[in-house]
Amino acid sequence: MDLGITGKTALVLGGGGGLGSAIAVALAREGANVALADIDEVALAATMEAVARFRGGAASRVGPVGSRPGRGKSGCSRSDAGK
């Protein structure tokens, strides 16, 4: 299947396991460059290995994404939630 994403870059949050990992591998298989973020370092490393089989590597970040003081876990404040 050609999704037309060869050479495009995709960011997968929660890419360390479950659905996020499956999405990351599928994107890599289709030729996308994949950047991953997850709080689980071990799971993230496993997904990185799987992605590398198709793309030769990926970028990753371990830790929470979008959390800032005064904001909720998603990084949205009350004023911008739902927009």
VENZI-V115897 format. One record per residue. N is the residue number from 1. RES is the residue in three letters. SS is DSSP state (h for helix, s for strand, l for the rest). PSI is psi in whole degrees, 0 to 359 (999 if undefined). Layout:
n->(N	N)
res->(RES	RES)
ss->(SS	SS)
psi->(PSI	PSI)
This chain:
n->(1	2	3	4	5	6	7	8	9	10	11	12	13	14	15	16	17	18	19	20	21	22	23	24	25	26	27	28	29	30	31	32	33	34	35	36	37	38	39	40	41	42	43	44	45	46	47	48	49	50	51	52	53	54	55	56	57	58	59	60	61	62	63	64	65	66	67	68	69	70	71	72	73	74	75	76	77	78	79	80	81	82	83)
res->(MET	ASP	LEU	GLY	ILE	THR	GLY	LYS	THR	ALA	LEU	VAL	LEU	GLY	GLY	GLY	GLY	GLY	LEU	GLY	SER	ALA	ILE	ALA	VAL	ALA	LEU	ALA	ARG	GLU	GLY	ALA	ASN	VAL	ALA	LEU	ALA	ASP	ILE	ASP	GLU	VAL	ALA	LEU	ALA	ALA	THR	MET	GLU	ALA	VAL	ALA	ARG	PHE	ARG	GLY	GLY	ALA	ALA	SER	ARG	VAL	GLY	PRO	VAL	GLY	SER	ARG	PRO	GLY	ARG	GLY	LYS	SER	GLY	CYS	SER	ARG	SER	ASP	ALA	GLY	LYS)
ss->(l	l	l	l	l	l	l	l	s	s	s	s	s	l	l	l	l	h	h	h	h	h	h	h	h	h	h	h	h	l	l	l	s	s	s	s	s	s	l	l	h	h	h	h	h	h	h	h	h	h	h	h	h	h	h	l	l	l	s	s	s	s	l	l	l	l	l	l	l	l	l	l	l	l	l	l	l	l	l	l	l	l	l)
psi->(130	109	355	28	10	127	351	161	133	137	123	110	139	28	0	340	168	228	320	317	316	320	315	315	318	319	316	319	327	359	6	150	136	130	133	148	139	158	348	101	320	313	322	319	322	318	321	318	317	319	321	334	332	325	352	5	171	161	149	160	131	130	174	150	126	1	127	153	136	3	162	179	329	349	2	134	169	327	334	4	137	359	999)
